[in-house]
Each structure stands twice: as C-alpha cells, then as structure tokens.
Amino acid sequence: MKLEILLPFRVFLQKDEVLRIVAETAEGSFGLLPHRLDCVAAVAPGILTFETAAEGEVFVAVDEGVLVKTGGDVRVSVRRAMLGAGLADLRAAVAREFLAQDKEARAMHEVIARLETGFVARFATLQKAAP
C-alpha cells in the first residue's frame, strides 16, 4: 500500500510498500491490509501505526481527521501529526498537545456562543424599543 499523511498545508509523510496500518477511531482501533475493501473512517486523536519491510513498525501521533482507502492508496488527512521515536513519548504528546488544544478550542467556542447570544438578545430589545 502507499500511505500519505496530509496536514492542512503540506504533505507530512509519504511511504510506499506499507504492509499494514492500524488507526484509532472513536469506536476503537482498526487495521488495514493491502487487499481490504475500500473504506472511509473518522480518525480520533491517537497513534497511527504502520509497518514497512525496511523500517518495521513506525508510530505517528495524529490529531482528528479522515482516513480514506482506495485501492492500494491510503490517505490520512489530519490537523496535526508528530513522528516520534518512542511510543510512550507519542502517547504523552497526544494527551498533552492535541487533546489540550481541543479543550481550549471548545472553551473558545462556548465564549463566542455566549457573546453571540448576548448580542442577539440586546438587538432584539433594541428592535422592540424602536417605534
């Protein structure tokens, strides 16, 4: 298989002759072998594992995104990715960076929603006051 990991503004990784891939989704991990049927999956923040004959097992920390397998091509499009030497280090990086940034983004969206609600309420009172 040919594996490509894509970030929003660049190609993070390209590997040919990948023997197997294991990705994490919200429902759990699943594996891809070369002759598996085509599929699409929503990738959860975690560790994507792939294996080549030359390198053995390689671990990549990925943020949420989408995995698409068509024929022998597997494309994983994610917001962030990190290649690391140790599995424990990558797991810690996922917990520290990816999940923490997601919490901050959710908090920011909540603040914006409250501001929008307040604006709409004030605008509605202005419209009622106008003759």
JONORNOR-V673800 format. One record per residue. N is the residue number from 1. RES is the residue in three letters. SS is DSSP state (hx for helix, st for strand, lp for the rest). PSI is psi as a letter, one per 30 degrees, with the letter a starting at -180 (* if undefined). OMEGA is omega in radians with two decimals (999 if undefined). Layout:
n:N res:RES ss:SS psi:PSI omega:OMEGA
n:N res:RES ss:SS psi:PSI omega:OMEGA
This chain:
n:1 res:MET ss:lp psi:l omega:3.05
n:2 res:LYS ss:st psi:k omega:-3.11
n:3 res:LEU ss:st psi:k omega:3.01
n:4 res:GLU ss:st psi:k omega:3.01
n:5 res:ILE ss:st psi:j omega:-3.04
n:6 res:LEU ss:st psi:k omega:3.01
n:7 res:LEU ss:st psi:l omega:-3.10
n:8 res:PRO ss:lp psi:e omega:-3.03
n:9 res:PHE ss:lp psi:g omega:3.13
n:10 res:ARG ss:st psi:l omega:3.03
n:11 res:VAL ss:st psi:j omega:-3.10
n:12 res:PHE ss:st psi:e omega:-3.04
n:13 res:LEU ss:st psi:k omega:3.02
n:14 res:GLN ss:st psi:k omega:3.12
n:15 res:LYS ss:st psi:k omega:3.04
n:16 res:ASP ss:lp psi:l omega:3.08
n:17 res:GLU ss:lp psi:h omega:3.07
n:18 res:VAL ss:st psi:k omega:-3.08
n:19 res:LEU ss:st psi:e omega:3.14
n:20 res:ARG ss:st psi:l omega:3.13
n:21 res:ILE ss:st psi:k omega:3.04
n:22 res:VAL ss:st psi:k omega:-3.13
n:23 res:ALA ss:st psi:l omega:3.12
n:24 res:GLU ss:st psi:k omega:3.04
n:25 res:THR ss:st psi:l omega:3.10
n:26 res:ALA ss:lp psi:f omega:-3.13
n:27 res:GLU ss:lp psi:f omega:-3.12
n:28 res:GLY ss:st psi:a omega:-3.13
n:29 res:SER ss:st psi:l omega:3.02
n:30 res:PHE ss:st psi:l omega:-3.08
n:31 res:GLY ss:st psi:l omega:3.08
n:32 res:LEU ss:st psi:k omega:3.01
n:33 res:LEU ss:st psi:l omega:-3.03
n:34 res:PRO ss:lp psi:e omega:-3.04
n:35 res:HIS ss:lp psi:g omega:3.09
n:36 res:ARG ss:lp psi:l omega:3.09
n:37 res:LEU ss:lp psi:l omega:3.09
n:38 res:ASP ss:lp psi:k omega:-3.13
n:39 res:CYS ss:st psi:l omega:3.04
n:40 res:VAL ss:st psi:k omega:3.14
n:41 res:ALA ss:st psi:k omega:3.03
n:42 res:ALA ss:st psi:j omega:-3.10
n:43 res:VAL ss:st psi:k omega:3.09
n:44 res:ALA ss:lp psi:l omega:3.06
n:45 res:PRO ss:lp psi:k omega:-3.12
n:46 res:GLY ss:st psi:a omega:-3.08
n:47 res:ILE ss:st psi:k omega:3.00
n:48 res:LEU ss:st psi:k omega:-3.12
n:49 res:THR ss:st psi:k omega:3.00
n:50 res:PHE ss:st psi:l omega:-3.09
n:51 res:GLU ss:st psi:k omega:3.01
n:52 res:THR ss:st psi:l omega:3.12
n:53 res:ALA ss:lp psi:e omega:-3.08
n:54 res:ALA ss:lp psi:e omega:-3.02
n:55 res:GLU ss:lp psi:f omega:-3.04
n:56 res:GLY ss:st psi:b omega:-3.14
n:57 res:GLU ss:st psi:k omega:3.11
n:58 res:VAL ss:st psi:k omega:-3.12
n:59 res:PHE ss:st psi:k omega:3.13
n:60 res:VAL ss:st psi:k omega:3.03
n:61 res:ALA ss:st psi:k omega:3.14
n:62 res:VAL ss:st psi:k omega:3.04
n:63 res:ASP ss:lp psi:a omega:-3.12
n:64 res:GLU ss:lp psi:l omega:-3.12
n:65 res:GLY ss:st psi:a omega:-3.08
n:66 res:VAL ss:st psi:k omega:3.04
n:67 res:LEU ss:st psi:k omega:3.12
n:68 res:VAL ss:st psi:k omega:3.05
n:69 res:LYS ss:st psi:k omega:3.06
n:70 res:THR ss:st psi:j omega:-3.09
n:71 res:GLY ss:lp psi:b omega:3.13
n:72 res:GLY ss:lp psi:g omega:-3.12
n:73 res:ASP ss:st psi:k omega:3.05
n:74 res:VAL ss:st psi:k omega:3.10
n:75 res:ARG ss:st psi:k omega:3.10
n:76 res:VAL ss:st psi:j omega:-3.14
n:77 res:SER ss:st psi:j omega:-3.08
n:78 res:VAL ss:st psi:l omega:3.12
n:79 res:ARG ss:lp psi:e omega:-3.12
n:80 res:ARG ss:lp psi:l omega:3.08
n:81 res:ALA ss:st psi:l omega:-3.10
n:82 res:MET ss:st psi:k omega:3.10
n:83 res:LEU ss:st psi:k omega:-3.10
n:84 res:GLY ss:lp psi:l omega:-3.11
n:85 res:ALA ss:lp psi:e omega:-3.05
n:86 res:GLY ss:lp psi:k omega:-3.14
n:87 res:LEU ss:hx psi:e omega:3.13
n:88 res:ALA ss:hx psi:e omega:3.12
n:89 res:ASP ss:hx psi:e omega:3.14
n:90 res:LEU ss:hx psi:e omega:3.11
n:91 res:ARG ss:hx psi:e omega:3.13
n:92 res:ALA ss:hx psi:e omega:3.13
n:93 res:ALA ss:hx psi:e omega:3.10
n:94 res:VAL ss:hx psi:e omega:-3.13
n:95 res:ALA ss:hx psi:e omega:-3.06
n:96 res:ARG ss:hx psi:e omega:-2.99
n:97 res:GLU ss:hx psi:e omega:-3.02
n:98 res:PHE ss:hx psi:e omega:-3.08
n:99 res:LEU ss:hx psi:e omega:3.10
n:100 res:ALA ss:hx psi:e omega:3.12
n:101 res:GLN ss:hx psi:e omega:3.09
n:102 res:ASP ss:hx psi:e omega:3.10
n:103 res:LYS ss:hx psi:e omega:3.12
n:104 res:GLU ss:hx psi:e omega:3.13
n:105 res:ALA ss:hx psi:e omega:3.11
n:106 res:ARG ss:hx psi:e omega:3.12
n:107 res:ALA ss:hx psi:e omega:3.11
n:108 res:MET ss:hx psi:e omega:3.12
n:109 res:HIS ss:hx psi:e omega:3.10
n:110 res:GLU ss:hx psi:e omega:3.12
n:111 res:VAL ss:hx psi:e omega:3.13
n:112 res:ILE ss:hx psi:e omega:3.13
n:113 res:ALA ss:hx psi:e omega:3.10
n:114 res:ARG ss:hx psi:e omega:3.10
n:115 res:LEU ss:hx psi:e omega:3.13
n:116 res:GLU ss:hx psi:e omega:3.13
n:117 res:THR ss:hx psi:e omega:3.10
n:118 res:GLY ss:hx psi:e omega:3.11
n:119 res:PHE ss:hx psi:e omega:-3.13
n:120 res:VAL ss:hx psi:e omega:3.13
n:121 res:ALA ss:hx psi:e omega:3.12
n:122 res:ARG ss:hx psi:e omega:3.11
n:123 res:PHE ss:hx psi:e omega:3.12
n:124 res:ALA ss:hx psi:e omega:3.10
n:125 res:THR ss:hx psi:e omega:3.07
n:126 res:LEU ss:hx psi:e omega:3.14
n:127 res:GLN ss:hx psi:e omega:3.12
n:128 res:LYS ss:hx psi:e omega:-3.12
n:129 res:ALA ss:hx psi:f omega:-3.12
n:130 res:ALA ss:lp psi:k omega:-3.13
n:131 res:PRO ss:lp psi:* omega:999
